[in-house]
Amino acid sequence: MKTYLALAPAPSEEDCAQVGTPGYQERALTECARFIRQLRRRFGPEPEGAWLSVKWFDHDFGQYCEVVCYYNTDISASVEYAYACEANLPATWED
């Protein structure tokens, strides 16, 4: 079964784009793409059944996006990858 873990839009100790501010969508997508590249450097490429992507969510002030890790619960390597990402997210862009 396919499911996902929401990770974050950027490293936790970094400022990130704020919903409702001018240019939010473009800045948020740029940050998420950078964060995906950082996660791939840190954890390696996604194994079969897993993939990092940007997902949009509804919010009272509009939509926001985050990096998510989709994974297949029937493929153990994809489950392990998703949970390793979630448990060890970088705190800064330099991590």
N, C-alpha and C positions, 0 to 999 in steps of 0.2 A: 504494500500500500504506500502511495506517495503522500508525504506530509512535509512539514518544514519547521524550522526553529528560527524565530526572529532574533537576529544578532544585535545589530546597532547600525546607525547611519555613519558612524565615525568612531575612532578610539575614544574611550570614556573620559579621558582627561583633556580632551581637545574641544575647543569651541566648534560648533557646527551650525549649519543653516537653521534658521528658526521659521516655523510655519507662519505664514501671513506677512513675512517681510518681503520687500521688493527683491525680485530675482531669486526667490526661494527655490523654485523648481530646478533651474539651471545649476545653482550652487549645490543643491542637495544631490542631484544626479552626478555631478563631478566628484563630490566627496564620496559618495557610495562606490563609484567606479574605482577611485583611488583605494578605498578600504578593501574592496574585493581583491585588487592586485596585492595589497599588503598581506591579506589572509592567505593568498596562494603562495606568496614567498615564504610565509611562516609555516604553513601546514602542508605545502605541496599541492599539486593539482588534485582536483576532486576525483575520487575513485568512481568506478561504475555505480550508477544509481544515485549519486550526489551531485549537486551543482549549486554554486553561489549565484545569486541573482538579486535584483532590486525588486521590491514589492511595495506597492502603494496601499496605504490604509486610510480609512476615513477618520476624521477628527472634528471636533466642534468648530475649529477655525479653518477647516479645509482639509485637503489630503496631505499626508506626509509619507515619506519613503524611508525604508530601512533595508539594510542588507539582510537577506535570509539565506539559510542553507536548506534547500530541498533535499530530501533523502528518501530512500525506499526502505521501509521497515523489514522487507524480506531479504535485504542485502546487508549483511553485518558490517562490511567495510564502510558502506555509506552512512550507517547509523553511527559508527565509531567516529568517523570524520566530522559529522555534524556536531556531536556532543563534545568532541575535542575542541572544535572552534568555539563553541559556546562557553566552555569552561576556561579557556585560555586566551580570551580576546586581548589584543594589545591595548595598552592604556594611552599611548602616545603614537604619533606618526613615526617617531624614531625607533620604537620597539621592534 
